[in-house]
Amino acid sequence: MNKLILTLTAFASVVMAVIAGEPIGPVLATPTTSDQDALILRILKAVETHDYRTLLVYTLDKETDYFGHKNSSNAFIQQDMTQDARSYKWCRFVPDLSTFQTSLGHDSIEYDSDALDVRGKEHKARCRFDIYYTPTTSPRLQALSLRVLPNHPESDKSGSTVTGPVSGQDDEIDYKNAVAQATQIIKMKIIPGHETKDGFSVKPLDIKYQDDPAIAKWIDQYGSIWKQLDPVVANEYTGIQRKINERNKPEANKYRGLLADAFNQAVELRGGGSASVQFLTFAPAHEEWIIAHLGTTKRDDVPDEKFVSRLTKDLTVGASPQHSDVQRVLTKLKTAERFLNKDDAPFLVAEFLSYFER
């Protein structure tokens, strides 16, 4: 952290850049090599301290790819960072300036992350942080991305470096091999194990691929590997079930897009975080599960007021979404209901709500 503070404060010959009449921080009148990392460190510091006000100075509303969430609104970014502030007691990022790389409109740096969540669990990782921006005097962020680096050497209690048996390059290869092997297990073993002639016997989020012994070992070793594997499960499920649905229920093409819009709007209202990423990843698969099971199960009607109340509660992570925004989600679903049999509408609403009650 001292490196970060010293780097950000040891500027000389500075001028103040201004956007909409407000200063955004020091910019060198004549940039030098030692100051090229100022922008990425400023952004990294904002992420570390959950300082959405500083970050939003550099974003354009609904034009930033925010850690994989494309076209994020400033409101979404603010809600996500606010929720992170509530989820962690403290966070410490120590950037490794020797890893800083820059090219036109793209900077990257590695850093050591140490965070304690509100449950008392400590999380340590070596990460790579990338930013993409307009290479102008007043840069605007186009995208932010973060990747946890597998098995980066750490120090033991004596302070000596634990290098391990492989180099960083070899370790990266091991990680990619683990992802590739886990992907094959999912496609060849886990997914077929849940298939039926009409698609799947379980909902997509009920497929517990992490219970496979080999995958469990890799998750324990690499931690964030699930971010690579969730899309594999979701995409396989979606592809298989949609093919069957298009054969058995071709009319679904009339309302599939409306379902997708409703799910996307709900996730947007929930804000960021790992759970929201998972909701967004599996939504297309759950939509296909709903379509496949229309007409098979009867559910009781859910009054509109109760729907809005329940969904508002389930989407509340920090600040509650506005009533009017939740109402718009309901409106989307009601538009989709026009294409369904009367008895299928309660099932659609019930399954939509159940998705976010996890």
C-alpha positions as CSV (number, residue, x, y, z in Angstrom):
1,M,0.0,0.0,0.0
2,N,3.0,2.3,0.7
3,K,4.0,1.9,-2.9
4,L,0.6,3.0,-4.1
5,I,0.5,6.1,-1.8
6,L,4.0,7.1,-2.7
7,T,3.4,6.8,-6.4
8,L,0.2,8.8,-6.3
9,T,1.7,11.6,-4.2
10,A,5.2,12.0,-5.5
11,F,4.2,14.0,-8.6
12,A,5.9,17.1,-9.7
13,S,4.9,19.8,-12.3
14,V,1.3,18.9,-12.3
15,V,-1.8,20.5,-13.8
16,M,-5.4,19.8,-12.9
17,A,-7.6,18.2,-15.6
18,V,-11.3,19.3,-15.5
19,I,-14.4,17.5,-16.6
20,A,-17.8,19.3,-16.3
21,G,-16.1,21.9,-14.1
22,E,-14.7,19.5,-11.6
23,P,-11.1,18.4,-11.1
24,I,-10.4,14.8,-11.7
25,G,-6.9,14.7,-10.2
26,P,-3.3,15.5,-11.1
27,V,-2.2,15.1,-14.7
28,L,1.5,15.7,-15.6
29,A,2.1,18.6,-17.9
30,T,4.8,16.6,-19.4
31,P,4.2,12.9,-18.7
32,T,7.3,10.8,-17.8
33,T,7.8,7.1,-17.6
34,S,7.6,7.1,-13.8
35,D,4.1,8.6,-14.0
36,Q,2.5,6.5,-16.8
37,D,0.9,4.2,-14.1
38,A,-0.9,7.1,-12.4
39,L,-4.3,6.4,-14.0
40,I,-4.4,2.6,-13.3
41,L,-3.2,3.1,-9.7
42,R,-5.9,5.8,-9.2
43,I,-8.6,3.4,-10.5
44,L,-7.2,0.5,-8.5
45,K,-7.2,2.6,-5.4
46,A,-10.9,3.5,-6.0
47,V,-11.8,-0.2,-6.4
48,E,-9.8,-1.0,-3.2
49,T,-11.6,1.6,-1.1
50,H,-15.0,1.2,-2.9
51,D,-14.8,4.8,-3.9
52,Y,-17.4,4.9,-6.6
53,R,-17.3,8.7,-6.8
54,T,-13.8,8.7,-8.1
55,L,-14.4,5.8,-10.5
56,L,-17.5,7.4,-12.0
57,V,-15.4,10.5,-12.9
58,Y,-13.8,8.3,-15.6
59,T,-16.9,6.4,-16.8
60,L,-19.6,7.2,-19.3
61,D,-23.1,6.1,-18.3
62,K,-24.0,2.8,-20.0
63,E,-20.8,2.7,-22.0
64,T,-18.4,0.9,-19.7
65,D,-17.7,-2.9,-19.6
66,Y,-17.5,-3.2,-15.8
67,F,-15.8,-6.5,-14.9
68,G,-17.7,-8.4,-17.7
69,H,-21.0,-6.5,-17.2
70,K,-21.3,-4.7,-20.6
71,N,-22.8,-1.3,-21.0
72,S,-23.0,-0.8,-17.2
73,S,-24.9,2.2,-16.0
74,N,-23.3,4.5,-13.4
75,A,-26.1,3.5,-11.0
76,F,-25.2,-0.2,-11.4
77,I,-21.5,0.6,-10.7
78,Q,-22.3,2.7,-7.7
79,Q,-24.6,0.0,-6.3
80,D,-22.0,-2.7,-6.8
81,M,-19.2,-0.8,-5.1
82,T,-21.5,0.1,-2.2
83,Q,-22.4,-3.5,-1.7
84,D,-18.8,-4.5,-1.8
85,A,-18.1,-2.0,1.0
86,R,-20.8,-3.7,3.1
87,S,-19.5,-7.2,2.3
88,Y,-15.9,-6.6,3.5
89,K,-14.6,-5.3,6.8
90,W,-11.4,-4.2,5.0
91,C,-9.4,-4.6,1.8
92,R,-5.8,-4.0,1.0
93,F,-4.3,-4.0,-2.5
94,V,-0.5,-3.8,-2.9
95,P,0.4,-3.2,-6.5
96,D,3.6,-4.6,-7.9
97,L,5.0,-1.7,-10.0
98,S,7.5,-4.0,-11.7
99,T,4.6,-5.7,-13.6
100,F,3.1,-2.5,-14.9
101,Q,2.5,-2.6,-18.7
102,T,1.1,0.1,-21.0
103,S,0.1,0.5,-24.6
104,L,-2.2,3.0,-26.3
105,G,-5.5,2.9,-24.4
106,H,-4.6,-0.2,-22.3
107,D,-2.8,-0.5,-19.0
108,S,-2.3,-3.5,-16.7
109,I,-0.7,-4.3,-13.4
110,E,-0.5,-7.1,-10.9
111,Y,-1.2,-6.7,-7.2
112,D,-1.5,-8.6,-4.0
113,S,-5.1,-8.6,-2.6
114,D,-5.9,-9.2,1.1
115,A,-9.5,-8.8,2.2
116,L,-11.6,-9.8,5.3
117,D,-15.3,-10.3,4.7
118,V,-18.0,-9.6,7.2
119,R,-18.2,-13.3,8.1
120,G,-14.6,-13.2,9.3
121,K,-13.1,-15.1,6.4
122,E,-9.9,-13.7,4.9
123,H,-9.3,-13.8,1.2
124,K,-5.8,-13.5,-0.3
125,A,-4.9,-13.6,-4.0
126,R,-2.5,-12.4,-6.6
127,C,-4.5,-10.5,-9.3
128,R,-4.0,-8.9,-12.6
129,F,-5.9,-5.7,-13.2
130,D,-6.5,-4.3,-16.7
131,I,-8.1,-1.1,-17.8
132,Y,-9.0,0.0,-21.3
133,Y,-9.6,3.7,-21.9
134,T,-9.7,6.5,-24.5
135,P,-6.1,7.7,-24.9
136,T,-7.0,11.3,-24.5
137,T,-6.0,14.1,-22.1
138,S,-9.2,13.4,-20.1
139,P,-9.4,9.6,-20.4
140,R,-12.7,7.7,-20.2
141,L,-12.8,4.1,-19.1
142,Q,-14.1,1.7,-21.7
143,A,-13.5,-1.6,-19.8
144,L,-12.2,-2.9,-16.5
145,S,-11.2,-6.5,-16.0
146,L,-9.8,-8.5,-13.1
147,R,-8.2,-12.0,-13.2
148,V,-7.0,-14.0,-10.2
149,L,-3.6,-15.5,-11.0
150,P,-3.3,-19.2,-10.0
151,N,-0.8,-20.2,-7.3
152,H,1.3,-17.1,-7.2
153,P,4.4,-17.5,-4.9
154,E,3.7,-16.2,-1.4
155,S,5.9,-15.6,1.6
156,D,6.0,-18.0,4.5
157,K,6.0,-16.9,8.2
158,S,9.8,-16.6,8.2
159,G,9.6,-14.1,5.4
160,S,11.4,-16.2,2.8
161,T,9.9,-16.7,-0.6
162,V,8.1,-19.9,-1.4
163,T,8.7,-20.4,-5.1
164,G,7.1,-23.8,-5.5
165,P,8.1,-26.4,-8.0
166,V,7.0,-24.5,-11.1
167,S,7.5,-21.1,-12.7
168,G,4.7,-18.6,-13.2
169,Q,4.5,-19.5,-16.9
170,D,4.2,-23.2,-16.0
171,D,1.6,-22.4,-13.4
172,E,-0.5,-20.5,-15.9
173,I,-0.3,-23.6,-18.2
174,D,-1.5,-25.8,-15.3
175,Y,-4.4,-23.5,-14.7
176,K,-5.5,-23.6,-18.3
177,N,-5.1,-27.4,-18.4
178,A,-7.3,-27.6,-15.3
179,V,-10.0,-25.5,-17.0
180,A,-9.8,-27.6,-20.1
181,Q,-10.0,-30.9,-18.2
182,A,-12.9,-29.7,-16.0
183,T,-14.7,-28.5,-19.2
184,Q,-14.4,-32.0,-20.7
185,I,-15.8,-33.6,-17.5
186,I,-18.7,-31.2,-17.5
187,K,-19.5,-31.9,-21.2
188,M,-18.9,-35.6,-21.2
189,K,-20.0,-36.7,-17.8
190,I,-21.9,-34.2,-15.7
191,I,-24.3,-32.7,-18.3
192,P,-25.2,-36.1,-19.8
193,G,-25.9,-37.4,-16.3
194,H,-28.8,-35.0,-16.0
195,E,-30.3,-35.3,-19.5
196,T,-33.6,-36.8,-20.4
197,K,-35.4,-37.2,-23.7
198,D,-37.1,-33.9,-23.1
199,G,-34.0,-32.0,-21.9
200,F,-33.0,-32.0,-18.3
201,S,-34.3,-33.4,-15.0
202,V,-33.0,-30.5,-12.9
203,K,-32.8,-26.8,-13.1
204,P,-29.5,-25.4,-14.3
205,L,-28.4,-24.0,-11.0
206,D,-29.1,-27.4,-9.4
207,I,-26.3,-29.0,-11.4
208,K,-23.6,-29.3,-8.8
209,Y,-20.5,-29.9,-11.0
210,Q,-18.3,-28.9,-8.0
211,D,-19.2,-32.2,-6.3
212,D,-17.1,-34.1,-8.9
213,P,-13.9,-35.1,-7.1
214,A,-11.5,-33.9,-9.8
215,I,-13.3,-30.5,-10.2
216,A,-13.5,-30.1,-6.4
217,K,-9.7,-30.5,-6.2
218,W,-9.2,-27.8,-8.9
219,I,-11.7,-25.4,-7.2
220,D,-9.8,-25.9,-4.0
221,Q,-6.5,-25.2,-5.8
222,Y,-7.5,-22.3,-8.0
223,G,-10.5,-20.8,-6.2
224,S,-11.9,-18.6,-8.9
225,I,-11.9,-21.3,-11.6
226,W,-15.7,-21.5,-11.1
227,K,-15.9,-18.3,-13.1
228,Q,-14.6,-20.2,-16.1
229,L,-16.8,-23.3,-15.5
230,D,-20.2,-21.7,-14.8
231,P,-20.5,-20.5,-18.4
232,V,-19.6,-24.0,-19.6
233,V,-22.5,-25.6,-17.7
234,A,-24.9,-22.8,-18.6
235,N,-24.1,-22.8,-22.3
236,E,-24.3,-26.6,-22.6
237,Y,-27.6,-26.6,-20.8
238,T,-29.0,-23.8,-22.9
239,G,-27.9,-25.3,-26.2
240,I,-29.3,-28.7,-25.5
241,Q,-32.6,-27.6,-24.0
242,R,-33.2,-24.9,-26.6
243,K,-32.8,-27.3,-29.4
244,I,-35.5,-29.6,-27.9
245,N,-37.7,-26.6,-27.1
246,E,-37.6,-25.4,-30.7
247,R,-38.8,-28.8,-31.8
248,N,-41.4,-29.3,-29.1
249,K,-42.5,-25.7,-28.5
250,P,-41.7,-23.6,-31.5
251,E,-44.1,-20.9,-30.3
252,A,-41.6,-20.0,-27.6
253,N,-39.8,-17.9,-30.2
254,K,-42.5,-15.4,-29.7
255,Y,-41.8,-14.7,-26.1
256,R,-38.2,-16.0,-25.4
257,G,-36.8,-12.5,-25.9
258,L,-39.3,-11.0,-23.5
259,L,-38.2,-13.5,-20.8
260,A,-34.6,-12.7,-21.4
261,D,-35.3,-9.0,-21.0
262,A,-37.1,-9.6,-17.7
263,F,-34.3,-11.6,-16.3
264,N,-31.7,-9.1,-17.5
265,Q,-33.6,-6.2,-16.0
266,A,-33.9,-8.0,-12.6
267,V,-30.2,-8.8,-12.5
268,E,-29.4,-5.1,-13.3
269,L,-31.6,-4.0,-10.4
270,R,-29.8,-6.4,-8.0
271,G,-26.5,-4.8,-8.8
272,G,-23.0,-6.4,-9.0
273,G,-21.2,-9.1,-7.1
274,S,-20.5,-12.7,-7.7
275,A,-24.1,-13.8,-7.2
276,S,-25.3,-11.4,-9.8
277,V,-22.7,-12.6,-12.3
278,Q,-24.0,-16.2,-11.7
279,F,-27.6,-15.1,-12.1
280,L,-26.8,-13.4,-15.4
281,T,-24.8,-16.4,-16.6
282,F,-27.5,-19.0,-15.9
283,A,-30.5,-16.9,-16.9
284,P,-30.7,-18.2,-20.5
285,A,-30.6,-21.8,-19.2
286,H,-33.3,-21.1,-16.7
287,E,-35.5,-19.5,-19.3
288,E,-35.2,-22.7,-21.4
289,W,-36.1,-24.8,-18.3
290,I,-39.2,-22.7,-17.8
291,I,-40.2,-23.1,-21.5
292,A,-39.7,-26.8,-21.3
293,H,-41.9,-27.2,-18.3
294,L,-44.8,-25.0,-19.2
295,G,-48.0,-27.1,-19.1
296,T,-46.5,-29.7,-16.8
297,T,-47.1,-28.2,-13.4
298,K,-49.8,-25.9,-12.0
299,R,-49.1,-23.1,-9.6
300,D,-51.2,-20.7,-7.6
301,D,-51.6,-17.2,-8.9
302,V,-49.3,-14.6,-7.4
303,P,-51.0,-11.2,-7.1
304,D,-49.1,-8.3,-8.7
305,E,-48.5,-6.5,-5.4
306,K,-47.1,-9.7,-3.9
307,F,-44.8,-10.3,-6.9
308,V,-43.4,-6.7,-6.7
309,S,-42.9,-7.1,-2.9
310,R,-41.2,-10.5,-3.1
311,L,-38.9,-9.6,-6.0
312,T,-38.0,-6.3,-4.4
313,K,-36.9,-8.2,-1.3
314,D,-34.9,-10.7,-3.3
315,L,-33.1,-8.1,-5.3
316,T,-32.3,-5.9,-2.4
317,V,-28.5,-6.0,-1.8
318,G,-27.9,-2.8,0.1
319,A,-30.3,-0.2,-1.2
320,S,-33.7,-1.5,-2.4
321,P,-34.6,-1.1,-6.1
322,Q,-37.2,1.4,-7.0
323,H,-40.8,0.2,-7.0
324,S,-41.3,1.5,-10.6
325,D,-38.2,-0.4,-11.8
326,V,-39.5,-3.7,-10.3
327,Q,-42.9,-3.0,-11.8
328,R,-41.2,-2.8,-15.3
329,V,-39.9,-6.3,-14.8
330,L,-43.5,-7.5,-14.1
331,T,-44.7,-5.7,-17.2
332,K,-42.2,-7.6,-19.3
333,L,-43.5,-10.9,-17.8
334,K,-47.1,-10.0,-18.4
335,T,-46.3,-9.2,-22.0
336,A,-44.8,-12.7,-22.4
337,E,-47.9,-14.2,-20.7
338,R,-50.0,-13.1,-23.6
339,F,-48.5,-15.9,-25.7
340,L,-49.1,-18.5,-23.0
341,N,-52.1,-20.6,-22.0
342,K,-53.9,-19.1,-19.0
343,D,-52.8,-21.9,-16.7
344,D,-49.2,-21.4,-17.6
345,A,-48.9,-17.8,-16.5
346,P,-48.8,-18.6,-12.7
347,F,-46.0,-21.2,-13.4
348,L,-44.0,-18.6,-15.3
349,V,-44.3,-16.0,-12.4
350,A,-43.5,-18.6,-9.7
351,E,-40.4,-19.9,-11.5
352,F,-39.2,-16.4,-12.2
353,L,-39.4,-15.5,-8.5
354,S,-37.9,-18.8,-7.4
355,Y,-34.8,-18.1,-9.5
356,F,-33.9,-15.0,-7.4
357,E,-34.8,-16.5,-4.0
358,R,-31.6,-18.6,-3.9
